[in-house]
Amino acid sequence: MGMMPCWNRLGAIGLILLPWLASASEPPNIVVILADDLGFGDVAVLNPESRIPTPHLDALAEQGMTFLDGHTPSGVCTPTRYGLLTGRYAWRTKLKRGVLNGYGEPLLAPGRATIGTLLKEHGYRTAIVGKWHLGLGFAKSGSGDFDFEGPVSDGPHTRGFDESFIIPASLDFPPYVYIRNGEITGLPLGRQPALKFPRFMRAGELASDLDPGDVLDELVRQSAAFVRRQADDGTPFLLYLPLTAPHKPVWPAGRFQGKTDLGPYGDFIVQVDSTVGDVMQAIDEAGVAENTLVIFTSDNGSFMYRRSGLTERDHTDDPAIQAYRSTSHTSNYVYRGTKADIWEAGHRVPFFARWPAEISAGSLTSETVCLTDVFATLADIVGQDLPEDAGEDSFSMLPIMRGGTWERPRAPVIHHSSNGTYAIRDGKWKLVAGSGSGGREKPTGKPFERPYQLFDLDADPSEKRNVYDRNPTVANRLEQGLERIRTRGRSR
């Protein structure tokens, strides 16, 4: 399969997973950390050529399970977050392409189950700290303008989370505010001017208590405090921690600047890794690590382009350039494209799980999984059978985490790009129902525009060879499978 990650950093382990017989007597705590735009190749243990140190993420791999074939349902953030929280593909909603902005209306329909409502019903204390990006019910004045002094009528505090400390969307979308349990903090609001890459931000409202360069540290402070409170209380907890980085603005804190020779982006990856390390340290120091499931992943691939020319200027020469030469760094490893694309770089992401009571340290799996599977996995852990109207595209990864395989065969995974292009993944085969990337790389193409693309990912992980014309039977089967899953309303 061409280049493979540097598994010797994980120790002398193979692809054969040993069953783990221990069983926790108490419900586990659950921590889901979702990086924002972190590429597969940004993590050192997954990229043998990387010059960016990520000791804390490497340690997470050594202490738990690495999913070699982990995917997001979308190449961009809002639909992936919807899929993770609900176990349902976002293209089944009104959002057929793109993302919401900071002022977007709520995407979650009334009564839609989330991992928050699921675990709250099973006695968990639930919290979210970080980026929401699923729409909020901002108050409005009689003239229709936003009233930031009024309470937010819809958000995580109404979607199953007992505690919430969030920003509305990506950190380059206004309004730049913290919202605690439905109340905007840091009033009155000032004004953030527009900034260019790497510290890219759109102009808009800015709270007095939000410093873009301090957001990651603030998320650590809030998360660590929650973990300590719940460890002292003894009630099982869910902490959903959607980070704001390394998404733009690429704004590493002062103590991380210059930590790499790869410019602000490289330094920012070091800070993301350190942030994960701080949260893991809080869990360890609270004495709850043994029975805490930590899932770490990303909402899509990296936005950094790859420059093939050895003499082309890149981010190491000029921080304003949003690209690396392949000899400098490969944010998306060997995978084609970038964030937003239907090609592998858009949705193949780092994916680790640590649960000392249940997951064998240093284990690997090559099973194809999707972030929509988190919902069914958590339901399985608490012994909840899924109803027909929840987790429609979610399959429990718990048997895989315990060293086995799917309890029943998983349906093919459906991927979706920023312009609405679909792909279906079944075993080694991936069919793209469109004529291009569906996102940022050229040619962009259009959804359902022919010629379609078929790739054998075992033989061609970089998707360099379209073998559609040579495999008509496979292509036809996958086209029919995609249409069946799209029209059925569910894949589970």
Buried (B, 14 or more C-beta within 10 A) or exposed (E): EEEEBBBEEBEEBEEEBEEBEEEBEEBBBBBBBBBBBBBBBBBBBBBBBBEBBBEBBBBBBBBBBBBBBBBBBBBBBBBBBBBBBBBBBBBBBEBEBEBBBBBBEBBBEEEBBBBBBBBBEBEBBBBBBBBBBBBBBBBEEEEEEEBBEBBBBBBBBBBBBBBBBBBBBBBBBBBBBBBBBBBBBBEEBEEBEEBEBBBBBBEBBBBEEBBBEEBBBBBBBBBBEBBBBBBEEEEBBBBBBBBBBBBBBBBBBEEBBEBBEBBBBBBBBBBBBBBBBBBBBBBEEBEBBBBBBBBBBBBBBBBBBBBEEEEEEBBBEEBEBBBBBBEBBBBBBBBBBBBBBBBBBBBBBBBBBBBBBBBBBBBBBEBBBBBBBBBBBBBBBBEBEBEEEBBBBBBBBBBBBBBBEBEEEBBBBBBBBBBBBBBBBBEBBBBBBBBBBBBBBEEBBBBEEEEBBBBBBEEBBBBEEBBBEEBEEBBEBBBEBBEEBBEEEBBB
